[in-house]
Amino acid sequence: MSRILVTGAAGFLGSFLCDRLLSDGYEVIGMDNRVSGQIKNLDDAFYQDQFSFYDHDVTEFIHVAGELDAVLHLASLASPVFYRDHPIKTLKVGALGTHKTLGLAKEKDATYLFTSTSEVYGDPEVNPQPESYRGNVDPYGPRSCYDESKRYGESLVRAYRDKHDLDVRVARIFNTYGPRMRLDDGRVIPNFMKQALTGRDLTVYGDGEQTRSFCYVEDMIDGLVALLESSVQDPVNIGNPDERTINELADFILDVTESDSGITHEELPPQDPQVRRPDISKARSELNWTPEVTLREGLEMSIEYFVQQI
């Protein structure tokens, strides 16, 4: 495998994945229409001779000259702020974008990796969530544009695998954090970081006892690369099983930022998942992958970036 297309390349995860693949010796073609991605995330990549960039919407026809060994479809409006502001775009990138990139992979006889999400499990009734769990998702709810875009995308990947014998990978990504996250994207860690670093109270929704499992970005990238280089064609959870309440996360961030901010509670958004924890048994056994960075270590490694964004 030597030449790889990455959609969503200017995004948080996409840019880190481009950097990693370039450092591993791959030629990388990045693609992004910059609805939520930031071109500055690719500053290091642009210095590499093996990197090129297409400013393109993946929901439109995609043409890439020459051979491709892999197509990695990361393009997605993954943050609550963006998918609520752009619900139709969110659905289109999960449906049409997945269709267009699968067609390209078929044309090039390339391995295809689709980044799905823990949101396919909805507000889960089992904890932790194994890949076999079918989820508790409302297809007409306030989060449905994102949830269903990924569920449909997974189904389309499976159809191309079965119908066209396409070599596919499906990563179900759990909460990930680190440098290059947008402060305005609505996810809890950048929200808390911005509030703590500016002396404002941290906004906790509900009683704060709902849980999340946070994976540092470098661990996530290791997991995605391990999946890509494996032969596993069924969905695999990629995330950190260290489950924490939102209250615990708030205390961690106040501690590592040495902030005097307080905590304010507001009404819980509708259908906000009450628990989130990946069962990563499959990733451990089939990918030989386990996250290594603790939550405190990851937050400490992220502070400088967030300070620079204030």
C-alpha contacts under 8 A as a table, 3 or more apart, distances in Angstrom:
res1	aa1	res2	aa2	distance
1	M	4	I	7.85
1	M	26	Y	7.65
1	M	69	D	5.27
1	M	70	A	7.25
2	S	25	G	7.59
2	S	26	Y	4.89
2	S	27	E	5.96
2	S	68	L	7.88
2	S	69	D	6.23
3	R	26	Y	5.89
3	R	27	E	4.69
3	R	28	V	5.94
3	R	29	I	7.70
3	R	67	E	7.25
3	R	68	L	5.24
3	R	69	D	5.32
3	R	70	A	6.83
4	I	26	Y	7.05
4	I	27	E	6.24
4	I	28	V	5.00
4	I	29	I	6.13
4	I	68	L	5.86
4	I	69	D	5.81
4	I	70	A	4.85
4	I	71	V	5.91
4	I	72	L	7.40
5	L	28	V	5.93
5	L	29	I	4.67
5	L	30	G	5.96
5	L	31	M	7.36
5	L	68	L	7.19
5	L	70	A	6.39
5	L	71	V	4.87
5	L	72	L	6.03
6	V	9	A	5.65
6	V	14	G	6.96
6	V	18	C	7.15
6	V	28	V	7.19
6	V	29	I	6.18
6	V	30	G	5.00
6	V	31	M	6.11
6	V	71	V	6.24
6	V	72	L	4.82
6	V	73	H	6.12
6	V	74	L	6.85
7	T	14	G	7.21
7	T	30	G	6.07
7	T	31	M	4.66
7	T	32	D	5.93
7	T	58	V	7.45
7	T	71	V	7.99
7	T	72	L	6.33
7	T	73	H	5.05
7	T	74	L	5.27
7	T	75	A	5.06
8	G	11	G	5.53
8	G	14	G	5.47
8	G	15	S	7.93
8	G	30	G	7.50
8	G	31	M	6.03
8	G	32	D	4.93
8	G	33	N	7.87
8	G	37	G	6.99
8	G	73	H	7.13
8	G	74	L	5.02
8	G	75	A	3.70
8	G	76	S	6.78
9	A	13	L	7.75
9	A	14	G	4.20
9	A	15	S	5.04
9	A	17	L	7.90
9	A	18	C	6.80
9	A	30	G	5.04
9	A	31	M	5.53
9	A	32	D	5.70
9	A	37	G	7.54
9	A	42	L	7.78
9	A	74	L	7.42
9	A	75	A	7.41
10	A	14	G	5.99
10	A	15	S	5.23
10	A	30	G	7.70
10	A	31	M	7.65
10	A	32	D	6.08
10	A	34	R	6.88
10	A	37	G	4.59
10	A	38	Q	5.22
10	A	39	I	5.33
10	A	40	K	7.63
10	A	41	N	5.79
10	A	42	L	6.14
11	G	14	G	5.03
11	G	15	S	5.69
11	G	36	S	6.89
11	G	37	G	4.09
11	G	38	Q	6.15
11	G	41	N	7.10
11	G	75	A	7.88
12	F	15	S	5.84
12	F	16	F	6.80
12	F	37	G	7.18
12	F	41	N	7.42
12	F	179	P	7.89
12	F	180	R	5.42
12	F	181	M	5.63
12	F	182	R	7.99
13	L	16	F	5.30
13	L	17	L	6.13
13	L	74	L	7.83
13	L	217	V	7.23
13	L	221	I	7.59
14	G	17	L	5.08
14	G	18	C	6.20
14	G	74	L	6.31
14	G	75	A	7.90
15	S	18	C	5.07
15	S	19	D	6.31
15	S	41	N	5.87
15	S	42	L	5.82
16	F	19	D	5.11
16	F	20	R	6.19
16	F	217	V	7.89
16	F	218	E	7.89
16	F	221	I	7.15
17	L	20	R	5.04
17	L	21	L	6.11
17	L	221	I	6.04
18	C	21	L	5.23
18	C	22	L	6.09
18	C	28	V	6.66
18	C	30	G	7.35
18	C	45	A	7.07
19	D	22	L	5.20
19	D	23	S	6.18
19	D	44	D	7.37
19	D	45	A	6.01
20	R	23	S	5.12
20	R	24	D	6.23
20	R	221	I	7.63
21	L	24	D	4.96
21	L	25	G	6.49
21	L	26	Y	5.50
21	L	27	E	7.74
21	L	28	V	7.11
22	L	25	G	5.19
22	L	26	Y	5.14
22	L	27	E	6.42
22	L	28	V	6.54
22	L	45	A	7.61
22	L	48	Q	7.71
22	L	50	Q	7.04
22	L	51	F	7.49
23	S	26	Y	7.42
26	Y	50	Q	7.29
27	E	50	Q	4.72
27	E	51	F	6.12
28	V	50	Q	6.20
28	V	51	F	4.99
28	V	52	S	6.61
29	I	51	F	5.84
29	I	52	S	4.94
29	I	53	F	5.67
29	I	54	Y	7.37
30	G	51	F	7.39
30	G	52	S	6.18
30	G	53	F	4.65
30	G	54	Y	6.13
31	M	53	F	5.79
31	M	54	Y	4.73
31	M	55	D	5.90
31	M	56	H	6.12
31	M	57	D	7.99
31	M	58	V	7.92
32	D	37	G	7.14
32	D	54	Y	6.69
32	D	55	D	5.38
32	D	56	H	5.58
32	D	57	D	6.50
32	D	58	V	7.65
32	D	75	A	7.25
33	N	37	G	7.62
33	N	55	D	5.28
33	N	56	H	4.95
33	N	57	D	5.10
33	N	58	V	7.92
34	R	37	G	4.54
34	R	38	Q	6.16
34	R	39	I	7.23
34	R	55	D	7.77
36	S	77	L	6.75
36	S	82	F	7.24
38	Q	41	N	5.69
38	Q	42	L	7.91
39	I	42	L	5.64
39	I	43	D	7.31
40	K	43	D	5.23
41	N	44	D	7.72
41	N	180	R	6.60
42	L	45	A	5.03
42	L	46	F	6.20
43	D	46	F	5.45
43	D	47	Y	7.06
44	D	47	Y	5.56
44	D	48	Q	7.30
45	A	48	Q	5.39
45	A	51	F	6.27
46	F	49	D	7.63
46	F	51	F	6.31
46	F	52	S	7.33
47	Y	51	F	7.93
48	Q	51	F	5.53
49	D	52	S	7.91
56	H	60	E	7.96
57	D	60	E	5.77
58	V	61	F	7.09
58	V	62	I	6.66
58	V	75	A	7.75
58	V	93	V	6.87
58	V	96	L	7.71
58	V	97	G	4.89
58	V	100	K	6.82
58	V	101	T	7.28
59	T	92	K	6.50
59	T	93	V	5.78
59	T	96	L	5.00
59	T	97	G	4.21
59	T	98	T	7.88
59	T	100	K	6.57
60	E	96	L	7.77
60	E	97	G	7.41
60	E	100	K	7.24
61	F	100	K	6.42
62	I	100	K	6.67
62	I	101	T	7.39
62	I	104	L	7.08
63	H	104	L	7.71
67	E	108	K	6.23
68	L	71	V	7.30
68	L	105	A	7.77
68	L	108	K	5.84
68	L	109	D	7.72
68	L	110	A	5.96
69	D	108	K	7.47
69	D	109	D	7.41
69	D	110	A	4.67
69	D	111	T	6.26
70	A	105	A	7.06
70	A	110	A	4.68
70	A	111	T	4.46
70	A	112	Y	5.71
70	A	113	L	7.66
71	V	101	T	7.07
71	V	104	L	7.88
71	V	105	A	6.02
71	V	110	A	6.53
71	V	111	T	6.25
71	V	112	Y	4.90
71	V	113	L	6.32
72	L	112	Y	5.91
72	L	113	L	4.70
72	L	114	F	6.23
72	L	115	T	7.89
73	H	98	T	7.15
73	H	101	T	6.97
73	H	112	Y	7.67
73	H	113	L	6.12
73	H	114	F	5.12
73	H	115	T	6.38
74	L	114	F	6.71
74	L	115	T	5.56
75	A	93	V	6.94
75	A	97	G	7.94
76	S	90	T	6.51
76	S	93	V	6.19
76	S	94	G	6.94
77	L	82	F	5.81
77	L	83	Y	5.36
77	L	86	H	7.94
77	L	89	K	7.90
77	L	90	T	5.61
77	L	146	Y	7.67
78	A	82	F	7.10
78	A	83	Y	6.47
78	A	146	Y	7.14
79	S	82	F	5.47
79	S	83	Y	6.15
79	S	185	D	5.52
79	S	186	G	6.28
79	S	187	R	6.34
80	P	83	Y	5.37
80	P	84	R	5.87
80	P	185	D	6.82
80	P	186	G	5.74
80	P	187	R	6.88
81	V	84	R	5.48
81	V	85	D	6.15
81	V	184	D	7.65
81	V	185	D	5.46
81	V	186	G	5.31
82	F	85	D	5.07
82	F	86	H	5.84
82	F	185	D	6.76
83	Y	86	H	4.95
83	Y	87	P	5.15
83	Y	89	K	7.87
83	Y	90	T	5.81
83	Y	145	C	7.13
83	Y	146	Y	6.49
84	R	87	P	5.47
84	R	142	P	7.91
84	R	143	R	7.67
84	R	145	C	7.96
86	H	89	K	5.36
86	H	90	T	6.13
87	P	90	T	5.00
87	P	91	L	6.30
87	P	145	C	5.51
87	P	146	Y	7.53
88	I	91	L	5.14
88	I	92	K	6.09
88	I	145	C	7.35
89	K	92	K	4.97
89	K	93	V	6.10
90	T	93	V	5.44
90	T	94	G	6.42
90	T	145	C	6.29
90	T	146	Y	6.19
90	T	149	S	6.86
91	L	94	G	5.24
91	L	95	A	6.05
91	L	145	C	5.62
91	L	146	Y	6.72
91	L	148	E	7.50
91	L	149	S	4.94
92	K	95	A	5.04
92	K	96	L	5.14
92	K	97	G	6.41
92	K	149	S	7.62
93	V	96	L	5.61
93	V	97	G	4.30
93	V	98	T	6.62
93	V	149	S	7.60
94	G	97	G	5.67
94	G	98	T	5.56
94	G	149	S	4.49
94	G	150	K	5.84
94	G	152	Y	7.12
94	G	153	G	5.54
95	A	98	T	5.34
95	A	99	H	6.15
95	A	149	S	6.20
95	A	152	Y	6.59
95	A	153	G	5.92
96	L	99	H	4.94
96	L	100	K	6.04
97	G	100	K	5.16
97	G	101	T	6.12
98	T	101	T	5.23
98	T	102	L	5.93
98	T	153	G	6.06
98	T	156	L	7.51
98	T	157	V	7.88
99	H	102	L	5.17
99	H	103	G	6.13
99	H	156	L	7.20
100	K	103	G	5.11
100	K	104	L	6.30
101	T	104	L	4.96
101	T	105	A	6.19
102	L	105	A	5.02
102	L	106	K	6.13
102	L	112	Y	7.04
102	L	157	V	7.32
102	L	160	Y	7.35
103	G	106	K	5.04
103	G	107	E	6.15
104	L	107	E	5.02
104	L	108	K	6.17
105	A	108	K	5.15
105	A	109	D	5.66
105	A	110	A	4.78
105	A	111	T	6.66
105	A	112	Y	6.22
105	A	166	L	7.90
106	K	109	D	4.97
106	K	110	A	6.50
106	K	164	H	7.56
106	K	166	L	6.57
107	E	110	A	7.81
109	D	166	L	7.48
110	A	166	L	7.81
110	A	167	D	7.26
111	T	166	L	7.11
111	T	167	D	4.98
111	T	168	V	5.84
111	T	169	R	7.84
112	Y	166	L	7.55
112	Y	167	D	6.21
112	Y	168	V	4.69
112	Y	169	R	6.10
113	L	168	V	5.79
113	L	169	R	4.51
113	L	170	V	5.84
113	L	171	A	7.51
113	L	228	L	6.73
114	F	153	G	7.87
114	F	154	E	7.58
114	F	157	V	7.63
114	F	168	V	7.78
114	F	169	R	6.17
114	F	170	V	4.94
114	F	171	A	6.33
115	T	170	V	6.02
115	T	171	A	4.94
115	T	172	R	6.32
115	T	173	I	6.78
116	S	120	V	7.75
116	S	150	K	5.50
116	S	151	R	7.68
116	S	153	G	7.66
116	S	154	E	7.07
116	S	170	V	6.52
116	S	171	A	5.52
116	S	172	R	4.61
116	S	173	I	6.08
117	T	120	V	6.01
117	T	150	K	6.82
117	T	171	A	7.28
117	T	172	R	4.34
117	T	173	I	4.49
117	T	174	F	6.18
118	S	121	Y	5.80
118	S	122	G	7.55
118	S	172	R	5.55
118	S	173	I	5.68
118	S	174	F	5.14
118	S	175	N	7.91
118	S	237	N	7.73
118	S	276	R	7.92
118	S	278	P	7.96
119	E	122	G	5.01
119	E	123	D	7.98
119	E	146	Y	7.94
119	E	147	D	5.50
120	V	135	G	6.32
120	V	137	V	7.13
120	V	147	D	5.62
120	V	148	E	7.44
120	V	150	K	6.79
120	V	151	R	5.88
121	Y	124	P	5.69
121	Y	129	Q	7.55
121	Y	133	Y	7.15
121	Y	134	R	6.47
121	Y	135	G	3.79
121	Y	136	N	5.84
121	Y	137	V	6.60
122	G	135	G	5.63
122	G	136	N	4.89
122	G	137	V	4.46
122	G	138	D	7.57
122	G	147	D	7.36
122	G	273	P	6.71
123	D	135	G	7.42
123	D	136	N	5.59
123	D	137	V	6.67
123	D	271	Q	7.07
123	D	272	D	7.07
123	D	273	P	4.30
123	D	274	Q	6.36
123	D	275	V	7.10
124	P	127	N	7.00
124	P	129	Q	7.37
124	P	135	G	5.96
124	P	136	N	5.60
124	P	273	P	7.12
124	P	274	Q	7.72
124	P	275	V	6.81
124	P	276	R	7.50
125	E	135	G	7.72
125	E	136	N	7.01
126	V	129	Q	6.10
126	V	133	Y	7.88
127	N	275	V	7.07
127	N	276	R	7.20
127	N	277	R	6.46
128	P	276	R	7.05
128	P	277	R	4.83
128	P	278	P	5.39
128	P	279	D	5.39
129	Q	133	Y	6.35
129	Q	276	R	7.54
129	Q	277	R	6.17
129	Q	278	P	5.16
129	Q	279	D	5.39
130	P	133	Y	5.59
130	P	237	N	7.56
130	P	278	P	6.63
130	P	279	D	4.93
130	P	280	I	7.45
131	E	134	R	7.91
131	E	235	P	6.60
131	E	236	V	6.52
131	E	237	N	6.59
131	E	279	D	7.65
137	V	144	S	7.80
137	V	147	D	7.56
138	D	141	G	5.22
138	D	144	S	6.44
139	P	144	S	5.19
139	P	147	D	7.82
139	P	148	E	6.48
140	Y	144	S	5.76
141	G	144	S	5.11
141	G	271	Q	7.72
142	P	145	C	7.55
142	P	270	P	7.40
142	P	271	Q	7.62
143	R	146	Y	5.93
143	R	147	D	6.28
143	R	271	Q	7.77
144	S	147	D	4.90
144	S	148	E	5.45
144	S	149	S	7.84
145	C	148	E	5.65
145	C	149	S	6.00
146	Y	149	S	5.17
146	Y	150	K	6.52
147	D	150	K	5.55
147	D	151	R	6.32
148	E	151	R	4.84
148	E	152	Y	5.83
149	S	152	Y	5.32
149	S	153	G	6.05
150	K	153	G	4.81
150	K	154	E	6.17
151	R	154	E	5.23
151	R	155	S	6.44
152	Y	155	S	5.06
152	Y	156	L	6.24
153	G	156	L	5.10
153	G	157	V	6.22
154	E	157	V	5.10
154	E	158	R	6.26
154	E	170	V	7.25
155	S	158	R	5.09
155	S	159	A	6.22
156	L	159	A	4.98
156	L	160	Y	6.29
157	V	160	Y	5.25
157	V	161	R	6.20
157	V	168	V	7.08
158	R	161	R	5.00
158	R	162	D	6.18
159	A	162	D	5.17
159	A	163	K	5.80
159	A	164	H	7.94
160	Y	163	K	5.16
160	Y	164	H	5.25
160	Y	165	D	6.73
160	Y	166	L	5.95
161	R	164	H	5.67
161	R	165	D	4.70
161	R	166	L	4.49
161	R	167	D	6.47
161	R	168	V	6.50
162	D	165	D	5.52
162	D	166	L	7.46
163	K	166	L	7.97
167	D	233	Q	7.16
168	V	233	Q	5.39
169	R	227	L	6.99
169	R	228	L	6.67
169	R	232	V	6.51
169	R	233	Q	4.94
169	R	234	D	6.66
169	R	235	P	6.90
170	V	233	Q	6.92
170	V	234	D	6.40
170	V	235	P	4.59
170	V	236	V	6.31
171	A	224	L	7.09
171	A	227	L	7.59
171	A	235	P	5.78
171	A	236	V	5.18
171	A	237	N	6.07
171	A	238	I	6.33
172	R	235	P	6.56
172	R	236	V	5.81
172	R	237	N	4.67
172	R	238	I	5.85
173	I	176	T	7.76
173	I	237	N	6.21
173	I	238	I	5.07
173	I	239	G	6.09
174	F	213	S	7.13
174	F	214	F	7.25
174	F	215	C	7.27
174	F	237	N	7.43
174	F	238	I	6.30
174	F	239	G	4.87
174	F	240	N	7.50
174	F	277	R	7.90
174	F	278	P	7.11
175	N	212	R	7.15
175	N	213	S	6.17
175	N	214	F	5.03
175	N	215	C	6.12
175	N	239	G	6.95
176	T	214	F	5.52
176	T	215	C	4.65
176	T	216	Y	5.74
176	T	217	V	5.91
176	T	220	M	7.18
176	T	239	G	7.50
177	Y	181	M	7.05
177	Y	189	I	7.07
177	Y	214	F	6.90
177	Y	215	C	6.37
177	Y	216	Y	5.34
177	Y	217	V	5.63
178	G	181	M	6.43
178	G	216	Y	5.96
178	G	217	V	5.51
178	G	298	G	6.95
178	G	299	L	7.33
178	G	301	M	7.67
178	G	302	S	5.35
179	P	217	V	7.97
179	P	302	S	5.42
179	P	305	Y	5.59
179	P	306	F	7.19
180	R	305	Y	7.41
181	M	185	D	7.68
181	M	190	P	6.93
182	R	185	D	5.42
182	R	190	P	7.06
183	L	186	G	7.47
183	L	190	P	5.18
183	L	191	N	6.52
183	L	194	K	6.77
183	L	306	F	7.83
183	L	309	Q	7.44
184	D	190	P	7.62
184	D	191	N	7.51
185	D	190	P	7.65
186	G	190	P	7.35
186	G	191	N	6.27
187	R	190	P	6.06
187	R	191	N	6.15
188	V	191	N	5.04
188	V	192	F	6.00
189	I	192	F	5.16
189	I	193	M	5.98
190	P	193	M	4.96
190	P	194	K	5.99
190	P	306	F	7.70
191	N	194	K	5.38
191	N	195	Q	6.28
191	N	202	L	7.87
192	F	195	Q	5.14
192	F	196	A	5.94
192	F	202	L	5.66
192	F	203	T	7.34
192	F	250	A	6.93
192	F	253	I	7.04
193	M	196	A	5.19
193	M	197	L	5.97
193	M	253	I	6.78
193	M	257	T	7.91
193	M	303	I	7.83
193	M	306	F	6.86
194	K	197	L	5.31
194	K	198	T	6.15
194	K	306	F	7.24
194	K	310	I	7.01
195	Q	198	T	5.30
195	Q	199	G	6.07
195	Q	200	R	4.79
195	Q	201	D	6.20
195	Q	202	L	5.69
195	Q	261	S	7.69
196	A	199	G	5.28
196	A	200	R	6.00
196	A	201	D	6.97
196	A	202	L	6.61
196	A	253	I	7.33
196	A	254	L	6.35
196	A	257	T	6.86
196	A	259	S	5.62
196	A	260	D	7.63
196	A	261	S	5.81
197	L	200	R	7.75
197	L	257	T	6.81
197	L	259	S	6.68
197	L	307	V	7.05
197	L	310	I	7.80
198	T	310	I	7.77
199	G	259	S	6.78
199	G	260	D	6.69
199	G	261	S	5.24
200	R	261	S	5.58
200	R	262	G	7.33
201	D	261	S	4.92
201	D	262	G	4.57
201	D	263	I	4.97
201	D	264	T	6.00
202	L	250	A	7.20
202	L	261	S	6.84
202	L	262	G	6.25
202	L	263	I	4.69
202	L	264	T	5.98
203	T	263	I	6.12
203	T	264	T	5.06
203	T	265	H	5.89
203	T	266	E	6.84
204	V	207	D	7.36
204	V	208	G	5.89
204	V	246	I	7.24
204	V	247	N	7.46
204	V	263	I	6.84
204	V	264	T	6.03
204	V	265	H	4.81
204	V	266	E	6.24
205	Y	208	G	6.12
205	Y	265	H	5.52
205	Y	266	E	4.78
205	Y	267	E	5.47
205	Y	268	L	4.64
205	Y	269	P	7.30
206	G	209	E	7.81
206	G	265	H	6.26
206	G	266	E	5.91
206	G	267	E	5.21
206	G	268	L	4.38
207	D	210	Q	7.64
207	D	265	H	7.01
208	G	245	T	6.48
208	G	246	I	4.96
208	G	247	N	4.98
208	G	265	H	7.99
209	E	245	T	5.11
209	E	246	I	6.07
209	E	247	N	6.36
209	E	274	Q	7.98
210	Q	245	T	5.46
210	Q	246	I	6.14
210	Q	273	P	7.36
210	Q	274	Q	4.61
210	Q	275	V	5.74
211	T	243	E	6.31
211	T	244	R	5.26
211	T	245	T	4.16
211	T	246	I	5.98
211	T	274	Q	6.18
211	T	275	V	4.70
211	T	276	R	5.80
211	T	277	R	7.86
212	R	243	E	5.66
212	R	244	R	5.57
212	R	245	T	6.34
212	R	246	I	7.10
212	R	275	V	6.26
212	R	276	R	4.79
212	R	277	R	6.39
213	S	239	G	7.29
213	S	240	N	5.77
213	S	241	P	5.81
213	S	242	D	5.48
213	S	243	E	4.50
213	S	244	R	6.09
213	S	276	R	6.17
213	S	277	R	5.40
213	S	278	P	7.51
214	F	239	G	7.13
214	F	240	N	5.82
214	F	241	P	7.86
214	F	242	D	7.12
214	F	243	E	7.53
214	F	295	L	6.92
215	C	219	D	6.70
215	C	220	M	6.48
215	C	239	G	5.49
215	C	240	N	4.83
215	C	291	P	7.25
215	C	293	V	7.74
215	C	295	L	7.56
216	Y	219	D	5.53
216	Y	220	M	6.40
216	Y	293	V	6.40
216	Y	294	T	7.93
216	Y	295	L	7.46
216	Y	298	G	5.68
217	V	220	M	4.96
217	V	221	I	6.21
218	E	221	I	5.13
218	E	222	D	6.26
219	D	222	D	5.09
219	D	223	G	6.31
219	D	290	T	7.94
219	D	291	P	5.24
219	D	292	E	6.71
219	D	293	V	7.00
220	M	223	G	5.05
220	M	224	L	6.28
220	M	238	I	6.77
220	M	239	G	6.73
220	M	291	P	7.51
221	I	224	L	5.06
221	I	225	V	6.15
222	D	225	V	5.28
222	D	226	A	6.09
222	D	289	W	7.73
223	G	226	A	5.05
223	G	227	L	6.16
223	G	238	I	6.28
223	G	283	A	7.95
223	G	287	L	7.78
223	G	289	W	6.14
223	G	290	T	7.79
223	G	291	P	8.00
224	L	227	L	5.08
224	L	228	L	6.14
224	L	238	I	7.54
225	V	228	L	4.98
225	V	229	E	6.14
226	A	229	E	5.25
226	A	230	S	6.14
226	A	287	L	5.87
226	A	288	N	7.96
226	A	289	W	7.20
227	L	230	S	5.06
227	L	231	S	7.63
227	L	232	V	6.99
227	L	287	L	6.31
228	L	231	S	7.72
230	S	287	L	6.72
232	V	235	P	7.97
232	V	286	E	7.52
236	V	280	I	7.80
236	V	282	K	6.60
236	V	283	A	6.36
237	N	278	P	6.33
237	N	279	D	6.92
237	N	280	I	5.79
237	N	282	K	7.52
237	N	283	A	6.72
238	I	278	P	7.47
238	I	280	I	6.77
238	I	283	A	6.94
239	G	278	P	6.15
239	G	280	I	7.24
239	G	291	P	7.38
240	N	243	E	7.86
240	N	277	R	7.60
240	N	278	P	6.81
240	N	280	I	7.93
240	N	290	T	7.86
240	N	291	P	5.99
241	P	277	R	5.42
241	P	278	P	5.33
241	P	279	D	6.71
241	P	280	I	7.18
242	D	277	R	7.38
243	E	276	R	7.33
243	E	277	R	5.87
244	R	248	E	6.12
244	R	249	L	6.71
245	T	248	E	5.14
245	T	249	L	6.43
246	I	249	L	4.97
246	I	250	A	6.18
247	N	250	A	5.10
247	N	251	D	6.35
248	E	251	D	5.15
248	E	252	F	6.23
249	L	252	F	5.02
249	L	253	I	6.25
250	A	253	I	5.23
250	A	254	L	6.19
251	D	254	L	5.18
251	D	255	D	6.13
252	F	255	D	5.12
252	F	256	V	6.18
252	F	296	R	6.93
253	I	256	V	5.23
253	I	257	T	5.91
253	I	299	L	7.33
254	L	257	T	5.41
254	L	258	E	5.75
254	L	259	S	5.13
254	L	260	D	7.23
254	L	261	S	7.14
255	D	258	E	5.04
255	D	259	S	6.81
256	V	259	S	7.93
256	V	296	R	7.59
256	V	299	L	7.24
256	V	300	E	6.36
257	T	303	I	7.26
268	L	272	D	7.05
269	P	272	D	5.73
273	P	276	R	7.10
279	D	282	K	7.83
280	I	283	A	5.17
280	I	284	R	6.19
280	I	290	T	7.94
281	S	284	R	5.16
281	S	285	S	6.16
282	K	285	S	5.19
282	K	286	E	5.64
282	K	287	L	7.45
283	A	286	E	5.42
283	A	287	L	4.98
283	A	288	N	6.40
283	A	289	W	5.69
283	A	290	T	7.28
284	R	287	L	5.74
284	R	288	N	4.67
284	R	289	W	4.92
284	R	290	T	5.91
285	S	288	N	5.56
285	S	289	W	7.77
293	V	297	E	6.14
293	V	298	G	6.10
294	T	297	E	5.18
294	T	298	G	6.12
295	L	298	G	5.15
295	L	299	L	6.11
296	R	299	L	5.19
296	R	300	E	6.12
297	E	300	E	5.14
297	E	301	M	6.21
298	G	301	M	5.08
298	G	302	S	6.23
299	L	302	S	5.01
299	L	303	I	6.28
300	E	303	I	5.49
301	M	304	E	7.10
302	S	305	Y	5.58
302	S	306	F	6.55
303	I	306	F	5.20
303	I	307	V	6.09
304	E	307	V	5.11
304	E	308	Q	6.32
305	Y	308	Q	5.24
305	Y	309	Q	6.57
306	F	309	Q	5.08
306	F	310	I	6.62
307	V	310	I	5.50
